[in-house]
Amino acid sequence: MAHLSETAVAKIREICDRYVDEPTPLMMILSDIQNEYGYIPLEVQEIVSEKTGISVAEIYGVVTFYSYFSLKPKGKYVIGCCLGTACYVKGGGQVFDKFAEVLGIKGGETTADGLFTLDALRCLGACGIAPAVSINGKVYPKVKVSDVPDIVASYRNA
């Protein structure tokens, strides 16, 4: 979306128009845009600002505060490694580091082929199966460092 097409601009404006009668529409608008395009770059935030009257600074603040929203495109597979207390003490940090090593990226980055994004999560709410990893919503329980290469390979070969 580096340079938005007229179709994309029209779609973003249509999303904004859906919530014109809502007293606080921003989260719903941003959620719909994130679902539609996978990320919310500054150019899109400017269109939302123009349509809603909400400042770009406020929109940017929301986009960068909530981990659900992204300023950059995410990979086809988003790997979320839980680093909450239970997962961390059971090796979640090492699991995260192994994913970074196998994928050749740092947390928050996407592989050059656009296949994987690696994110650190604060809590999956799966403390009983720590350390837990989520890939596009599928939760992997009790992940060991030795499991990581096979997990990645299963998605590469899908």
WOPEVEN-V926556 format. One line per field, one symbol per residue. burial: + if it has 9 or more other ideal C-beta (glycine too) atoms within 8 Angstrom, else -. A space follows every 50 residues. Layout:
# WOPEVEN-V926556
burial->???
This chain:
# WOPEVEN-V926556
burial->+--+---++-+++-++-++-----++-+++++++--+-+++-+++++++- ++---+-+++-++-----+++-+++-++++++++--++-+++--++-+++ -++-+----++---+++++++--+-++--++++++---++--+---+++- ++--+---
